[in-house]
Amino acid sequence: MDLYNASMSEEDEEPIELTHEQYVEAKSHYETIIERAESARRLSTNVDFVNLIMNGYLTNEPQRLAELMASGRLNEQIMQNCVRDIAAVGSFRNYMKMHVEQGNMAYDELVSLEEARDEALKTEEELSK
């Protein structure tokens, strides 16, 4: 089954052919990514997660570390530890953001995949008449 051929425009692009097995695998892959994004979104509305992680770790902790670093009372080793801790906060923030962004992209891809599948099935039906 050629899932993408039917939905491609008449441009110079080569149509992408996708077997049913590849379709099922792609759909499963996109759904897994979307589930992770939904988990991240649910966490962002969980009161405990908001208090402990979003407010405590992602907001208050970098402020605390920056104030400590700005105090001028730290030796080089502790200063470097503070820098690493702030970088860790940024890494975690990016990790959570990545799941939401990938989920949005996966959702769009899944919609396109389903549209292409529907169009391919419609084309097959018309050809078999």
Backbone as CSV, one residue per row, in Angstrom:
resi,resn,N_x,N_y,N_z,CA_x,CA_y,CA_z,C_x,C_y,C_z
1,MET,0.852,-1.173,0.000,0.000,0.000,0.000,0.897,1.235,0.000
2,ASP,0.642,2.144,-0.888,1.409,3.369,-1.002,0.663,4.468,-0.263
3,LEU,1.046,4.684,0.994,0.293,5.605,1.846,0.507,7.061,1.509
4,TYR,1.661,7.401,0.997,1.950,8.809,0.765,1.679,9.257,-0.658
5,ASN,1.709,8.367,-1.596,1.557,8.745,-2.990,0.293,9.555,-3.239
6,ALA,-0.799,9.127,-2.677,-2.075,9.760,-2.949,-2.163,11.180,-2.426
7,SER,-1.400,11.498,-1.398,-1.517,12.829,-0.810,-0.414,13.775,-1.257
8,MET,0.476,13.302,-2.111,1.577,14.149,-2.558,1.095,15.064,-3.679
9,SER,1.645,16.259,-3.717,1.326,17.173,-4.799,2.136,16.788,-6.022
10,GLU,1.889,17.426,-7.098,2.548,17.100,-8.365,3.884,17.831,-8.496
11,GLU,4.603,17.990,-7.412,5.895,18.672,-7.442,6.979,17.703,-7.864
12,ASP,8.235,18.156,-7.855,9.368,17.345,-8.250,9.738,16.306,-7.199
13,GLU,9.126,16.356,-6.040,9.466,15.438,-4.970,9.042,14.018,-5.335
14,GLU,9.888,13.077,-4.962,9.556,11.672,-5.153,8.548,11.270,-4.087
15,PRO,7.500,10.545,-4.470,6.549,10.087,-3.446,7.219,9.072,-2.523
16,ILE,6.809,9.104,-1.298,7.338,8.170,-0.307,6.374,6.997,-0.234
17,GLU,6.883,5.813,-0.465,6.042,4.636,-0.360,6.228,4.030,1.018
18,LEU,5.115,3.618,1.587,5.138,3.098,2.944,4.263,1.857,2.997
19,THR,4.839,0.760,3.447,4.058,-0.469,3.573,3.155,-0.364,4.795
20,HIS,2.209,-1.305,4.863,1.314,-1.320,6.026,2.112,-1.537,7.309
21,GLU,3.108,-2.402,7.263,3.936,-2.666,8.436,4.695,-1.413,8.863
22,GLN,5.199,-0.682,7.891,5.906,0.565,8.204,4.942,1.600,8.778
23,TYR,3.733,1.625,8.256,2.713,2.525,8.777,2.434,2.213,10.248
24,VAL,2.221,0.927,10.555,1.924,0.510,11.935,3.087,0.874,12.856
25,GLU,4.302,0.633,12.391,5.483,0.955,13.195,5.604,2.464,13.415
26,ALA,5.404,3.250,12.369,5.487,4.712,12.493,4.404,5.233,13.428
27,LYS,3.193,4.712,13.270,2.085,5.142,14.128,2.395,4.855,15.591
28,SER,2.900,3.663,15.874,3.259,3.290,17.238,4.348,4.209,17.792
29,HIS,5.335,4.507,16.953,6.432,5.397,17.351,5.896,6.788,17.713
30,TYR,5.064,7.340,16.852,4.500,8.671,17.113,3.630,8.663,18.363
31,GLU,2.851,7.610,18.544,1.986,7.537,19.722,2.799,7.470,21.011
32,THR,3.932,6.784,20.987,4.802,6.721,22.161,5.340,8.103,22.511
33,ILE,5.772,8.846,21.520,6.284,10.202,21.740,5.176,11.110,22.267
34,ILE,3.993,10.978,21.700,2.849,11.787,22.137,2.492,11.463,23.590
35,GLU,2.549,10.186,23.966,2.267,9.787,25.356,3.253,10.435,26.326
36,ARG,4.528,10.493,25.955,5.523,11.142,26.821,5.222,12.636,26.955
37,ALA,4.844,13.259,25.864,4.510,14.688,25.922,3.305,14.914,26.824
38,GLU,2.321,14.046,26.720,1.146,14.170,27.579,1.516,13.961,29.045
39,SER,2.452,13.058,29.303,2.934,12.867,30.678,3.578,14.139,31.201
40,ALA,4.395,14.776,30.377,5.047,16.026,30.779,4.005,17.110,31.041
41,ARG,2.980,17.164,30.191,1.921,18.160,30.395,1.149,17.886,31.683
42,ARG,0.855,16.620,31.948,0.144,16.288,33.195,0.994,16.651,34.406
43,LEU,2.292,16.367,34.324,3.173,16.743,35.431,3.122,18.248,35.682
44,SER,3.073,19.020,34.609,3.099,20.477,34.762,1.836,21.026,35.419
45,THR,0.821,20.190,35.563,-0.394,20.632,36.256,-0.551,19.958,37.615
46,ASN,0.364,19.058,37.951,0.331,18.383,39.247,0.857,19.342,40.314
47,VAL,0.068,19.586,41.342,0.412,20.574,42.368,1.757,20.268,43.025
48,ASP,1.991,19.009,43.360,3.261,18.642,44.001,4.444,18.881,43.063
49,PHE,4.283,18.510,41.790,5.350,18.719,40.812,5.608,20.212,40.611
50,VAL,4.544,20.985,40.544,4.684,22.437,40.376,5.438,23.032,41.565
51,ASN,5.047,22.660,42.771,5.691,23.213,43.966,7.146,22.779,44.095
52,LEU,7.388,21.494,43.961,8.724,20.963,44.204,9.679,21.190,43.030
53,ILE,9.234,20.905,41.838,10.129,20.944,40.682,10.061,22.279,39.941
54,MET,8.891,22.650,39.477,8.800,23.859,38.650,9.145,25.122,39.441
55,ASN,8.561,25.262,40.614,8.872,26.445,41.417,10.172,26.267,42.198
56,GLY,10.284,25.125,42.882,11.455,24.902,43.731,12.747,24.729,42.958
57,TYR,12.773,23.754,42.059,14.024,23.420,41.380,14.302,24.305,40.158
58,LEU,13.295,24.517,39.333,13.530,25.247,38.088,13.543,26.771,38.257
59,THR,12.947,27.272,39.315,12.901,28.726,39.521,13.727,29.162,40.726
60,ASN,13.389,28.636,41.891,14.041,29.108,43.117,15.499,28.672,43.242
61,GLU,15.804,27.445,42.846,17.169,26.943,43.007,18.190,27.739,42.179
62,PRO,17.928,28.051,40.908,18.893,28.878,40.175,19.064,30.267,40.800
63,GLN,17.982,30.826,41.317,18.081,32.124,41.984,18.958,32.027,43.228
64,ARG,18.741,30.971,44.005,19.532,30.762,45.218,21.016,30.602,44.859
65,LEU,21.288,29.799,43.849,22.676,29.575,43.432,23.312,30.854,42.905
66,ALA,22.566,31.619,42.130,23.107,32.878,41.597,23.413,33.859,42.725
67,GLU,22.540,33.939,43.710,22.788,34.808,44.861,24.021,34.355,45.632
68,LEU,24.166,33.063,45.787,25.332,32.511,46.463,26.610,32.851,45.684
69,MET,26.551,32.687,44.376,27.718,32.992,43.545,28.054,34.488,43.583
70,ALA,27.019,35.322,43.623,27.228,36.770,43.634,27.700,37.289,44.982
71,SER,27.640,36.451,46.001,28.024,36.900,47.340,29.512,37.222,47.444
72,GLY,30.298,36.617,46.581,31.745,36.852,46.634,32.444,36.083,47.739
73,ARG,31.756,35.200,48.421,32.343,34.466,49.544,32.676,33.014,49.211
74,LEU,32.657,32.651,47.934,32.859,31.257,47.566,34.272,31.017,47.047
75,ASN,34.797,29.852,47.398,36.077,29.484,46.802,35.811,28.929,45.400
76,GLU,36.852,28.684,44.644,36.724,28.280,43.242,35.958,26.961,43.088
77,GLN,36.223,26.000,43.955,35.564,24.692,43.859,34.052,24.812,44.055
78,ILE,33.633,25.561,45.061,32.199,25.732,45.315,31.560,26.533,44.193
79,MET,32.276,27.507,43.662,31.771,28.295,42.533,31.515,27.374,41.333
80,GLN,32.446,26.477,41.051,32.280,25.545,39.936,31.113,24.588,40.182
81,ASN,30.927,24.177,41.419,29.785,23.329,41.754,28.462,24.060,41.493
82,CYS,28.422,25.322,41.838,27.221,26.126,41.585,26.948,26.240,40.086
83,VAL,27.997,26.446,39.315,27.860,26.537,37.858,27.299,25.225,37.314
84,ARG,27.832,24.098,37.771,27.332,22.794,37.323,25.878,22.582,37.734
85,ASP,25.538,23.010,38.934,24.159,22.855,39.396,23.189,23.679,38.550
86,ILE,23.578,24.882,38.204,22.722,25.717,37.351,22.603,25.087,35.963
87,ALA,23.703,24.548,35.435,23.657,23.870,34.137,22.727,22.654,34.203
88,ALA,22.738,21.956,35.329,21.862,20.790,35.488,20.392,21.205,35.457
89,VAL,20.079,22.311,36.083,18.704,22.821,36.049,18.304,23.106,34.607
90,GLY,19.187,23.754,33.870,18.909,24.048,32.460,18.734,22.786,31.638
91,SER,19.539,21.785,31.903,19.429,20.512,31.182,18.085,19.847,31.460
92,PHE,17.660,19.864,32.710,16.375,19.261,33.049,15.223,20.030,32.410
93,ARG,15.314,21.344,32.444,14.277,22.177,31.809,14.191,21.848,30.317
94,ASN,15.344,21.740,29.671,15.370,21.408,28.241,14.830,20.008,27.976
95,TYR,15.111,19.077,28.879,14.615,17.708,28.755,13.084,17.699,28.757
96,MET,12.497,18.412,29.691,11.035,18.466,29.764,10.451,19.182,28.544
97,LYS,11.077,20.275,28.162,10.621,21.045,27.006,10.717,20.207,25.731
98,MET,11.795,19.422,25.613,11.996,18.581,24.447,10.844,17.602,24.277
99,HIS,10.386,17.001,25.386,9.298,16.032,25.280,8.020,16.689,24.771
100,VAL,7.741,17.881,25.229,6.545,18.587,24.771,6.680,18.951,23.300
101,GLU,7.835,19.479,22.904,8.041,19.860,21.501,8.009,18.646,20.580
102,GLN,8.663,17.561,20.988,8.642,16.352,20.170,7.227,15.794,20.075
103,GLY,6.475,15.897,21.149,5.088,15.451,21.131,4.254,16.245,20.153
104,ASN,4.466,17.545,20.107,3.742,18.383,19.148,4.086,17.991,17.714
105,MET,5.379,17.772,17.454,5.799,17.371,16.107,5.258,15.983,15.773
106,ALA,5.307,15.056,16.730,4.808,13.705,16.491,3.311,13.722,16.207
107,TYR,2.588,14.583,16.900,1.153,14.699,16.659,0.894,15.150,15.224
108,ASP,1.627,16.168,14.783,1.479,16.647,13.408,1.827,15.555,12.401
109,GLU,2.904,14.814,12.677,3.305,13.723,11.789,2.261,12.612,11.765
110,LEU,1.688,12.320,12.927,0.661,11.286,12.995,-0.575,11.702,12.200
111,VAL,-0.951,12.954,12.315,-2.092,13.451,11.534,-1.801,13.301,10.044
112,SER,-0.599,13.685,9.616,-0.229,13.554,8.201,-0.202,12.096,7.770
113,LEU,0.317,11.235,8.628,0.371,9.808,8.330,-1.035,9.241,8.153
114,GLU,-1.935,9.612,9.038,-3.316,9.133,8.952,-4.012,9.671,7.702
115,GLU,-3.772,10.940,7.380,-4.366,11.518,6.172,-3.849,10.805,4.928
116,ALA,-2.556,10.535,4.899,-1.973,9.841,3.751,-2.541,8.428,3.648
117,ARG,-2.697,7.759,4.772,-3.267,6.404,4.775,-4.695,6.435,4.260
118,ASP,-5.491,7.369,4.772,-6.878,7.477,4.328,-6.957,7.748,2.825
119,GLU,-6.105,8.618,2.343,-6.086,8.943,0.917,-5.661,7.731,0.085
120,ALA,-4.679,6.974,0.578,-4.218,5.782,-0.132,-5.326,4.732,-0.179
121,LEU,-6.036,4.559,0.922,-7.139,3.605,0.944,-8.253,4.036,0.003
122,LYS,-8.540,5.312,-0.045,-9.563,5.843,-0.929,-9.160,5.610,-2.382
123,THR,-7.896,5.837,-2.697,-7.399,5.632,-4.045,-7.491,4.162,-4.433
124,GLU,-7.121,3.270,-3.495,-7.236,1.841,-3.746,-8.654,1.417,-4.025
125,GLU,-9.595,1.964,-3.237,-11.009,1.660,-3.447,-11.469,2.086,-4.827
126,GLU,-11.080,3.299,-5.224,-11.491,3.822,-6.521,-10.909,2.983,-7.663
127,LEU,-9.666,2.526,-7.490,-9.029,1.723,-8.528,-9.638,0.325,-8.626
128,SER,-10.157,-0.188,-7.515,-10.723,-1.538,-7.521,-12.159,-1.559,-8.035
129,LYS,-12.748,-0.422,-8.259,-14.146,-0.355,-8.763,-14.202,-0.606,-10.238
